Amino acid sequence: MIGAASDGKPYHELNPGSKKVILIIGSESHGITGEVISLLDNKCGIPKSEISKAESLNASVACAVLLSHFQKA
């Protein structure tokens, strides 16, 4: 299980290979609960550009980026 979190490894550094992935996306305001975080194998994040002023991405946008990556892996 991989959870999306701002303090996670950059998503492109995670390559599950042929393993199946369960991707956990938390709420935009609160993220993933501590109980669920304790069950994760890894946390991944989407790196921001140096000029980005956005605090975070919308949960659905982040989900689309991450699903696209893990589908190709």
N, C-alpha and C positions, 0 to 999 in steps of 0.2 A: 504494500500500500504506500502510495506517495501522496503527500499532502502539499497543496499550494500554500506557501507562506513567504512573507517578505524577507525572512531571515534564512531561507533555504538556499541550497546550492543552486547556482545557475542551471536552469533546466537542461541546457545543451551539454552539461557535464554528466548527466544521468543517461545511461543507455541500458535499459533492462534486457536487451537482446531478445531472445525468443520467449522470455517470461511474460505472463499476462500481468497487466497493470490495473490496479484499482486506483483511480485518481479521486482524491477528496478535495473539494472546493468548499471553503467556509463562507460565511456571510461577509458582505462587504464591510460592515462596520465592526464586527467582532472576530472575524477569522474562524479558525477551527478551534473547537473546545479542547481544553487540556486533557480531558478523558480520551478523546480521539487522537490527539497528538501522541499520547503514550503508546498507541497501537501502531503508529506509522513505522515503516522501514526506512523512509527517507522523507525529507522536506525539500521542495524545489521552489525556486522563485524565478521571476522574469526580470533580468537585469534592466535597469533604466539607463538611458543615455545620459551623458554628462550634462547635457543642457535641459533635460526634462525637469519641468516644474510640477508634474503630477505626483501626488503622494502615492497613488496606487491605480491599478486598472479596475474597471468594472469586472465583477465576478464572471459574467458570461464571456467577456472578451478574453480574460485570462484563461478561462476554461478552453476556449477555442484554440488559442495559441498552444497550450500544453497538449491538448488532444491531437492536434496536428503533428506536433513533434513526436509524441509517443506512438502514433500510428505508423510513422516512417521508421521508427527504431527497430 
